[in-house]
Amino acid sequence: MRSIKRLPMPPTRSILGHVDYLKRSDVHLQMLRWKAQYGRFYRLRLGLTSAIVIADAECIRTIMKSRPDEFRRISSIESVFQEAGLNGVFSSEGKRWEHQRRLTEPMFQPAHLKYFYPSFRKVTSRLSDRFAMLAETGETVVLVEEFKRYTVDITSLLAFGEDVNTLEQGENPLSQSLRRLFPMINARSGSLFPVWRYIRRERDKQFDASLSLIREYVDGFIYRQRKRLRLNPQLMEAPENMLQVMLAEQKKDGTLKDDDIVANAITLLLAGEDTTANTLAWMSFQLCSAPSVEECVFQECKEAADGAGALLPWPLPRLPRLTAVMYESMRLKPVAPLLYLEPTKNTVIDDFLIKKGTPLLLMLNASGFDDALFQQPDDFVPERWLERGKASFSDLQPFGGGPRMCPGRSLALMEIKLGFHALCSGFRVEAQQPASDVTESFAFTMSPSGFRVKLHKREPLQ
């Protein structure tokens, strides 16, 4: 067995070691540069604590499969979520996670997705109308913000049966408050000392106010859905939204509390907005530099439409070229590039002895740039996904892996296909800056910073 202290370590810049790097929005890119220099395993120093960075795909896969018994998220993450009243299925650990998983898993069953499809079509139609208006005015837009309107509207309708309709009515206090949560949670989770518990800065007060407003909204959502279930008991067996699924599950299992439902409801809003919207924006960014690929995707979307413009029929057609663009964008621009874990007991990784509680920084983005897995790994080549044997989605981990794989992955994939079809079937995207001016900004999720576009309407689908 080897000690992790024998691993190579990048030079530090302060007495806190590499803590400053972890606060940077490009930390995931810095880790890739260090991987090229130091290899698949290297060490960082976080204050007085040694952390190990792991960029080996097979090793990461093994760790994922060993959750939650042998590995858990770094404890500060659960602590921050618990403090905010958001400790649901995403952040909870151990027995609590098992409890939360029982609560949330039923709502992501494939059998439920068909009931939600009318809501998908309703919001996707609004997205297409929104794009048409933006194309007509010719204004420059931040595309990720447009997709966030879409994902907030989808999530609110599917999760809570509430039509917040930011696509037509603009931002509201709920969507504005959601934007403030993830960056602050990310900052607190990576902090060596919980300053906010002793000194209340202005941003902490804004965070508390946003959280209070979101809880008020969600409490209202729960009240209204409970009333609907009471007046219409058959919804217990054929729920219209995910909140009804959770409330029905709560009635069957008396151990589930309202706090659990609130925490998971807010988690749904957060996760449903950021990850999907960023993936859609990165897909659009890639096509701006690949006009021939964009034309192929447009032709595929045109052929797949059911005569209702930007809408797709149910069940969804395969759309192999659109799917290839999605997979290739997830490979090059993964919105969840890093995962921070720790072992729940002393263990061995590769041939290193790792003590309980040692921070493990898993580079989920590393496998996408491994030339043993992908030829020309730095290039955007969606065609690799169209030929059998050229690329395998199992070599990527955009939804995590093992028992704690994201339960909403089927929902997210459906949302991405519908939203991107609405864009590509009716509009051409023109970037308003060189690709080199668009940067990757990581704060819990990784988004395209500085990506502005103009939309141009295509000929109507026949």
C-alpha positions as CSV (number, residue, x, y, z in Angstrom):
1,M,0.0,0.0,0.0
2,R,1.1,3.5,-0.8
3,S,0.4,6.7,1.1
4,I,-1.3,9.5,-0.9
5,K,1.5,11.7,0.3
6,R,3.7,10.0,-2.3
7,L,1.4,11.4,-5.0
8,P,2.6,14.4,-7.0
9,M,1.1,17.8,-6.1
10,P,0.8,21.0,-8.0
11,P,2.6,24.0,-6.4
12,T,0.5,26.0,-3.9
13,R,0.0,29.8,-3.8
14,S,-0.9,30.4,-0.2
15,I,-0.9,28.8,3.3
16,L,-4.4,27.4,2.5
17,G,-2.9,25.3,-0.2
18,H,-5.2,24.8,-3.2
19,V,-8.4,26.2,-1.6
20,D,-8.3,29.3,-3.8
21,Y,-8.3,27.1,-7.0
22,L,-11.5,25.3,-5.8
23,K,-13.3,28.7,-5.6
24,R,-12.5,29.6,-9.2
25,S,-15.1,29.2,-11.9
26,D,-12.6,27.3,-14.1
27,V,-11.4,24.8,-11.5
28,H,-12.6,21.9,-13.7
29,L,-10.3,23.1,-16.5
30,Q,-7.4,23.6,-14.2
31,M,-7.8,20.0,-13.0
32,L,-7.6,18.8,-16.6
33,R,-4.4,20.7,-17.1
34,W,-3.0,19.2,-13.9
35,K,-4.0,15.7,-15.0
36,A,-2.0,16.2,-18.2
37,Q,1.0,17.1,-16.1
38,Y,0.7,14.9,-13.0
39,G,-1.4,11.9,-14.3
40,R,-4.6,10.1,-13.3
41,F,-4.0,10.5,-9.6
42,Y,-2.6,13.5,-7.9
43,R,-2.8,15.3,-4.6
44,L,-4.1,18.7,-3.5
45,R,-3.8,20.4,-0.1
46,L,-6.9,22.0,1.4
47,G,-5.7,23.8,4.4
48,L,-4.1,21.1,6.5
49,T,-6.0,18.3,4.8
50,S,-4.7,16.3,1.9
51,A,-7.2,15.5,-0.9
52,I,-6.8,13.1,-3.8
53,V,-7.9,13.9,-7.3
54,I,-9.0,10.9,-9.4
55,A,-9.2,11.1,-13.2
56,D,-9.2,7.3,-13.9
57,A,-12.5,6.4,-15.5
58,E,-12.6,2.8,-14.3
59,C,-11.7,3.8,-10.7
60,I,-14.4,6.4,-10.7
61,R,-16.9,3.9,-12.0
62,T,-16.0,1.5,-9.2
63,I,-16.4,4.2,-6.5
64,M,-19.8,5.2,-7.9
65,K,-21.0,1.6,-7.7
66,S,-19.8,1.5,-4.0
67,R,-22.0,4.4,-3.0
68,P,-23.7,5.0,-0.6
69,D,-22.1,2.3,1.7
70,E,-18.4,3.0,1.1
71,F,-18.5,6.6,-0.2
72,R,-20.6,9.6,0.4
73,R,-20.6,13.3,-0.7
74,I,-18.1,15.4,1.3
75,S,-19.9,16.0,4.6
76,S,-19.9,19.8,4.3
77,I,-22.3,19.5,1.3
78,E,-25.0,17.7,3.3
79,S,-24.4,20.1,6.2
80,V,-25.0,23.2,3.9
81,F,-28.2,21.6,2.4
82,Q,-29.5,20.6,5.8
83,E,-29.0,24.0,7.2
84,A,-31.0,25.5,4.3
85,G,-33.8,22.9,4.7
86,L,-33.0,21.4,1.3
87,N,-31.6,18.0,2.4
88,G,-33.4,15.9,-0.1
89,V,-32.4,13.0,-2.4
90,F,-29.6,14.9,-4.0
91,S,-27.6,15.7,-0.8
92,S,-28.7,13.3,1.9
93,E,-26.6,10.2,2.8
94,G,-27.0,6.8,4.5
95,K,-30.3,5.8,5.8
96,R,-31.8,9.3,5.2
97,W,-30.9,8.9,1.5
98,E,-32.6,5.5,1.3
99,H,-35.7,7.1,2.9
100,Q,-35.6,10.0,0.4
101,R,-35.1,7.7,-2.6
102,R,-38.2,5.8,-1.7
103,L,-40.1,9.1,-1.7
104,T,-38.8,10.4,-5.0
105,E,-38.2,7.3,-7.1
106,P,-41.9,6.6,-8.0
107,M,-42.3,10.0,-9.7
108,F,-39.5,9.2,-12.3
109,Q,-40.9,5.8,-13.4
110,P,-41.2,5.7,-17.2
111,A,-44.9,4.8,-16.8
112,H,-45.5,8.3,-15.4
113,L,-43.7,10.2,-18.2
114,K,-46.5,9.6,-20.7
115,Y,-49.0,11.3,-18.4
116,F,-46.7,14.4,-18.3
117,Y,-46.3,14.6,-22.1
118,P,-49.2,17.1,-22.6
119,S,-47.5,19.5,-20.2
120,F,-44.3,19.1,-22.2
121,R,-46.0,20.0,-25.4
122,K,-47.8,23.0,-23.9
123,V,-44.5,24.5,-22.6
124,T,-42.5,23.6,-25.7
125,S,-45.1,25.3,-27.9
126,R,-44.6,28.5,-25.8
127,L,-40.8,28.1,-26.2
128,S,-41.2,28.0,-30.0
129,D,-43.4,31.1,-29.9
130,R,-40.8,32.8,-27.7
131,F,-38.1,32.0,-30.2
132,A,-40.3,33.4,-33.1
133,M,-40.7,36.7,-31.2
134,L,-37.0,37.0,-30.6
135,A,-36.2,36.2,-34.3
136,E,-38.7,38.8,-35.4
137,T,-37.3,41.5,-33.2
138,G,-33.7,40.6,-34.1
139,E,-32.5,41.2,-30.6
140,T,-29.3,39.7,-29.1
141,V,-30.2,37.2,-26.4
142,V,-28.4,35.1,-23.8
143,L,-29.6,31.7,-24.9
144,V,-29.0,29.9,-21.6
145,E,-31.4,32.3,-19.9
146,E,-34.1,31.5,-22.5
147,F,-33.7,27.8,-21.9
148,K,-33.9,28.5,-18.1
149,R,-37.3,30.0,-18.6
150,Y,-38.3,26.8,-20.5
151,T,-36.9,24.5,-17.8
152,V,-38.4,26.4,-14.9
153,D,-41.8,26.3,-16.6
154,I,-41.5,22.6,-17.4
155,T,-40.3,21.7,-13.9
156,S,-43.0,23.8,-12.2
157,L,-45.8,22.3,-14.3
158,L,-44.6,18.7,-14.1
159,A,-43.4,18.8,-10.5
160,F,-46.2,20.9,-8.9
161,G,-49.0,21.3,-11.4
162,E,-48.3,25.1,-11.3
163,D,-48.1,27.1,-14.6
164,V,-45.6,29.9,-13.7
165,N,-45.2,30.7,-17.4
166,T,-42.0,32.8,-17.4
167,L,-41.8,32.2,-21.2
168,E,-44.7,34.5,-21.8
169,Q,-44.9,36.6,-18.7
170,G,-41.2,37.1,-18.0
171,E,-39.2,36.6,-14.8
172,N,-41.1,36.3,-11.5
173,P,-39.9,36.3,-7.9
174,L,-39.7,32.5,-7.9
175,S,-37.4,32.2,-10.9
176,Q,-35.3,35.1,-9.7
177,S,-34.8,33.5,-6.3
178,L,-33.9,30.2,-7.8
179,R,-30.9,31.8,-9.6
180,R,-29.4,32.9,-6.3
181,L,-29.4,29.5,-4.6
182,F,-26.9,27.3,-6.5
183,P,-24.0,29.8,-6.5
184,M,-24.3,30.4,-2.8
185,I,-24.7,26.7,-2.0
186,N,-21.6,26.0,-4.1
187,A,-19.6,28.7,-2.3
188,R,-20.6,27.5,1.2
189,S,-19.9,23.8,0.4
190,G,-16.4,24.6,-0.6
191,S,-15.6,26.9,2.3
192,L,-13.1,25.8,5.0
193,F,-14.9,27.8,7.7
194,P,-18.6,28.6,7.9
195,V,-18.3,32.3,8.2
196,W,-22.0,32.9,7.4
197,R,-23.0,31.2,10.7
198,Y,-21.3,34.0,12.6
199,I,-21.2,37.0,10.3
200,R,-24.3,37.8,8.2
201,R,-23.1,39.5,5.0
202,E,-25.5,41.1,2.5
203,R,-25.3,38.1,0.2
204,D,-26.2,35.8,3.1
205,K,-29.3,37.9,3.8
206,Q,-30.3,37.8,0.1
207,F,-29.8,34.0,0.2
208,D,-32.1,33.7,3.2
209,A,-34.7,36.0,1.6
210,S,-34.6,33.9,-1.6
211,L,-34.9,30.7,0.3
212,S,-37.8,32.0,2.4
213,L,-39.7,33.1,-0.7
214,I,-39.2,29.8,-2.5
215,R,-40.4,27.9,0.6
216,E,-43.5,30.1,0.6
217,Y,-44.2,29.2,-3.0
218,V,-43.7,25.5,-2.4
219,D,-45.8,25.4,0.7
220,G,-48.6,26.9,-1.4
221,F,-48.0,24.3,-4.2
222,I,-48.3,21.5,-1.6
223,Y,-51.5,22.9,0.0
224,R,-53.2,23.1,-3.4
225,Q,-52.2,19.6,-4.5
226,R,-53.3,18.1,-1.2
227,K,-56.7,19.7,-1.8
228,R,-56.9,18.3,-5.3
229,L,-56.1,14.8,-4.0
230,R,-58.7,15.1,-1.3
231,L,-61.4,16.2,-3.9
232,N,-60.3,13.7,-6.5
233,P,-59.0,10.5,-4.8
234,Q,-58.4,8.7,-8.2
235,L,-55.4,11.0,-8.7
236,M,-53.7,8.8,-6.1
237,E,-53.4,6.1,-8.7
238,A,-53.1,8.3,-11.8
239,P,-51.2,11.4,-10.6
240,E,-51.0,14.5,-12.8
241,N,-47.7,15.8,-11.4
242,M,-44.7,14.8,-9.3
243,L,-45.9,16.5,-6.2
244,Q,-49.1,14.4,-6.3
245,V,-46.8,11.3,-6.6
246,M,-44.9,12.3,-3.5
247,L,-48.0,13.1,-1.5
248,A,-49.5,9.7,-2.5
249,E,-46.3,8.0,-1.5
250,Q,-46.5,9.9,1.9
251,K,-50.0,8.6,2.5
252,K,-48.8,5.0,1.9
253,D,-45.7,5.4,4.1
254,G,-46.4,7.3,7.3
255,T,-42.7,7.9,8.0
256,L,-42.4,10.5,5.2
257,K,-42.6,14.1,6.5
258,D,-43.6,17.4,5.0
259,D,-40.0,18.6,5.4
260,D,-38.9,15.8,3.1
261,I,-41.4,16.7,0.5
262,V,-40.5,20.4,0.6
263,A,-36.7,19.6,0.4
264,N,-37.2,17.4,-2.6
265,A,-39.6,19.8,-4.3
266,I,-37.1,22.6,-4.1
267,T,-34.3,20.3,-5.3
268,L,-36.4,19.4,-8.3
269,L,-36.8,23.1,-9.1
270,L,-33.0,23.7,-8.8
271,A,-31.8,20.6,-10.6
272,G,-34.5,20.9,-13.3
273,E,-33.6,24.4,-14.1
274,D,-29.8,24.5,-14.2
275,T,-28.5,21.2,-15.6
276,T,-30.9,20.9,-18.6
277,A,-30.8,24.5,-19.6
278,N,-27.0,24.5,-19.6
279,T,-26.9,21.3,-21.7
280,L,-29.2,22.9,-24.2
281,A,-27.1,26.0,-24.4
282,W,-23.9,24.1,-24.9
283,M,-25.5,22.1,-27.7
284,S,-26.5,25.3,-29.4
285,F,-23.0,26.7,-28.9
286,Q,-21.4,23.6,-30.6
287,L,-23.7,23.9,-33.7
288,C,-22.8,27.6,-34.2
289,S,-19.3,26.4,-35.3
290,A,-20.6,23.4,-37.3
291,P,-23.1,24.6,-40.0
292,S,-23.1,21.3,-41.8
293,V,-24.0,19.4,-38.7
294,E,-26.7,22.1,-37.9
295,E,-28.2,21.5,-41.4
296,C,-28.3,17.7,-40.8
297,V,-30.1,18.2,-37.5
298,F,-32.5,20.6,-39.0
299,Q,-33.4,18.1,-41.8
300,E,-33.9,15.4,-39.2
301,C,-36.1,17.6,-37.0
302,K,-38.1,18.6,-40.1
303,E,-38.8,15.0,-41.0
304,A,-39.7,14.0,-37.4
305,A,-42.3,16.7,-36.8
306,D,-45.9,15.6,-36.8
307,G,-47.2,18.5,-38.7
308,A,-47.6,20.7,-35.6
309,G,-44.5,22.8,-36.2
310,A,-42.0,22.6,-33.3
311,L,-43.8,19.7,-31.6
312,L,-42.9,16.1,-31.6
313,P,-45.3,13.1,-31.5
314,W,-45.5,10.6,-28.6
315,P,-43.7,8.3,-28.3
316,L,-40.7,10.4,-29.2
317,P,-38.9,9.5,-32.4
318,R,-35.3,8.4,-32.1
319,L,-33.7,11.5,-33.6
320,P,-30.2,10.0,-33.9
321,R,-28.4,13.1,-35.2
322,L,-29.9,15.3,-32.5
323,T,-29.0,12.7,-29.9
324,A,-25.4,12.6,-31.3
325,V,-25.1,16.3,-30.8
326,M,-26.4,16.0,-27.2
327,Y,-23.9,13.2,-26.4
328,E,-21.0,15.0,-28.0
329,S,-21.9,18.2,-26.1
330,M,-22.1,16.2,-22.8
331,R,-18.7,14.8,-23.6
332,L,-17.0,18.2,-24.4
333,K,-19.0,20.4,-22.1
334,P,-20.3,18.3,-19.2
335,V,-22.5,20.5,-16.9
336,A,-21.5,18.4,-13.9
337,P,-17.7,17.9,-14.4
338,L,-16.7,17.3,-10.8
339,L,-18.0,15.3,-7.9
340,Y,-16.6,15.6,-4.4
341,L,-16.8,12.5,-2.2
342,E,-15.2,11.0,0.9
343,P,-14.9,7.4,2.1
344,T,-17.1,6.3,5.0
345,K,-14.3,4.0,6.3
346,N,-10.6,3.4,5.6
347,T,-10.3,1.9,2.1
348,V,-8.0,1.2,-0.8
349,I,-8.2,3.0,-4.1
350,D,-5.9,1.7,-6.8
351,D,-3.1,0.8,-4.4
352,F,-3.4,3.9,-2.2
353,L,-4.5,3.6,1.4
354,I,-7.2,6.2,1.9
355,K,-8.4,7.1,5.4
356,K,-12.0,7.7,6.3
357,G,-13.1,11.3,5.5
358,T,-10.3,12.0,3.0
359,P,-11.7,14.4,0.3
360,L,-11.9,12.7,-3.1
361,L,-12.2,15.0,-6.1
362,L,-13.6,12.9,-8.9
363,M,-13.1,14.3,-12.4
364,L,-16.2,13.1,-14.2
365,N,-15.1,15.2,-17.2
366,A,-11.7,13.4,-17.7
367,S,-13.0,10.4,-19.6
368,G,-14.5,12.5,-22.3
369,F,-10.9,13.7,-23.2
370,D,-9.3,10.3,-23.0
371,D,-7.9,9.4,-26.5
372,A,-8.0,5.7,-25.6
373,L,-11.8,6.1,-25.5
374,F,-12.4,8.8,-28.1
375,Q,-10.5,9.6,-31.2
376,Q,-9.7,13.3,-31.7
377,P,-11.0,13.9,-28.1
378,D,-10.7,17.7,-28.3
379,D,-12.8,18.0,-31.5
380,F,-16.6,18.3,-31.9
381,V,-17.3,15.1,-33.9
382,P,-21.0,14.1,-33.3
383,E,-20.7,11.5,-36.1
384,R,-18.7,9.3,-33.7
385,W,-22.0,8.5,-32.0
386,L,-23.7,7.3,-35.2
387,E,-21.3,4.5,-36.0
388,R,-21.4,1.3,-33.9
389,G,-18.2,0.8,-31.9
390,K,-16.9,4.4,-32.3
391,A,-18.2,5.7,-29.0
392,S,-20.0,4.5,-25.9
393,F,-22.2,6.6,-23.7
394,S,-21.3,4.4,-20.8
395,D,-17.8,6.0,-20.9
396,L,-19.4,9.3,-20.0
397,Q,-21.1,10.0,-16.6
398,P,-23.3,13.1,-17.1
399,F,-25.9,11.6,-14.7
400,G,-23.4,10.0,-12.3
401,G,-23.5,6.3,-11.8
402,G,-24.2,3.4,-9.5
403,P,-27.1,3.3,-7.1
404,R,-27.0,7.2,-6.9
405,M,-27.3,7.8,-10.6
406,C,-29.6,10.8,-11.2
407,P,-33.2,9.5,-10.9
408,G,-34.4,12.2,-13.3
409,R,-32.2,11.3,-16.3
410,S,-35.1,10.0,-18.5
411,L,-37.0,13.2,-17.8
412,A,-34.0,15.3,-18.6
413,L,-33.3,13.5,-21.8
414,M,-36.9,14.0,-23.0
415,E,-36.8,17.7,-22.0
416,I,-33.5,18.2,-23.9
417,K,-34.8,16.5,-27.1
418,L,-38.1,18.5,-27.1
419,G,-36.4,21.9,-26.3
420,F,-33.7,21.4,-28.9
421,H,-36.1,20.2,-31.5
422,A,-38.1,23.4,-31.0
423,L,-35.0,25.5,-31.6
424,C,-33.5,23.5,-34.6
425,S,-36.8,22.8,-36.4
426,G,-37.7,26.5,-36.8
427,F,-34.6,28.6,-36.2
428,R,-30.9,29.1,-37.1
429,V,-28.6,30.3,-34.3
430,E,-26.0,32.9,-35.1
431,A,-23.4,33.5,-32.4
432,Q,-22.6,37.1,-31.7
433,Q,-19.0,36.6,-30.6
434,P,-16.1,34.3,-31.5
435,A,-16.2,30.8,-29.9
436,S,-13.0,31.7,-28.0
437,D,-14.9,34.5,-26.1
438,V,-17.3,32.0,-24.6
439,T,-16.0,30.6,-21.3
440,E,-16.9,27.7,-19.1
441,S,-18.1,28.9,-15.7
442,F,-18.5,26.3,-12.9
443,A,-20.6,26.9,-9.8
444,F,-22.2,23.5,-8.9
445,T,-23.1,23.3,-12.6
446,M,-21.0,24.5,-15.6
447,S,-22.6,27.1,-17.9
448,P,-21.5,29.0,-21.0
449,S,-20.5,32.5,-19.9
450,G,-20.7,35.2,-22.6
451,F,-22.7,33.2,-25.1
452,R,-25.0,35.6,-27.0
453,V,-26.9,34.8,-30.1
454,K,-29.4,36.1,-32.7
455,L,-32.1,33.8,-34.0
456,H,-33.2,33.6,-37.6
457,K,-36.5,32.0,-38.6
458,R,-36.4,29.2,-41.0
459,E,-39.0,28.3,-43.6
460,P,-42.1,26.8,-42.1
461,L,-42.1,23.0,-41.8
462,Q,-44.1,21.2,-44.4
